[in-house]
Amino acid sequence: MGINDVTGDIRRFKQVREELELTQTEFAEALGIKNSTADIERGRTKLSGQVVTELLRLYSINPLWLFGYSNQKYLKAGTGDVSPKVVTVDEGDNENLVLVNQRAAAGYPHNVQDVEWYRQLPAFDFPLPQYRNATYRGFQIEGDSMTPNFHPDDWVLGKAITSMDEADNNRVYVVVMQDSVVVKKLQKLPDPSRVLLISLNQEYLPFEVNVSDVQELWQVNSKLTFHLDSPSESSLLRELQQSMEDLKKQVNRLA
């Protein structure tokens, strides 16, 4: 089935509600939809990323099953599954590297499973061997919580992590939560249901989050920066003076 299997989406959505024995109004209230789910079940309103997320979070409904890509109906949320929810490919069926700028990042958590939404984002193929055989995504840095390593407007390129078990302590990740996208150093805690997110800028305090609130995890392994400032005359002079001192020490040792 394809992503345009709208009637199938509606049928499966309605099936979930009926199996839960909820009215359209009750189901809407649980999913955070105004009034009722009638417009969705009539095909007048499409399933939003937020609704799909709530179906997964509340009822463990597998998004791939909902859109007709899987026969597995239930997918236990919040147990460390942080794999990408959507992957795009080019005309040659090669996987794209999608770029998520600061503006798009604001809506990313709510559209993380919306295939159509991804089509508005720039995507390209990065023809370097380091970016083969894995899924990568680019995110733009916002704010100064990760300085001096990452500056505002820098881009980080992250490799997809499929499970929280694969995450390594003290590495930097793009963490896609239910309501935000942050770039932080990650540290696991004795309680496996929680992780600690740490800013490199010490003015920002670390904070804990529930693993169940993490939708996707991308391990940062490279960046694109526009902050390569030329060294000042004073720094060049200091480097020259240091070189002279080193040279004197070597001459003295030989004397």
Secondary structure, 3 states (H helix, E strand, C coil): CCCCCHHHHHHHHHHHHHHCCCCHHHHHHHHCCCCCCHHHHCCCCCCCHHHHHHHHHHHCECHHHHCCCCCCCECCCCCCECCCCCCCECCCCCECEEEECHHHHHHCCCCCCCHHHHCCCCEECCCCHHHCCCCEEEEECCCCCCCCCCCCCCEEEEEEECEHHHCCCCEEEEEEECCCEEEEEEEECCCCCEEEEECCCCCCCCEEEEHHHEEEEEEEEEEECCCCCCCCHHHHHHHHHHHHHHHHHHHHHHC
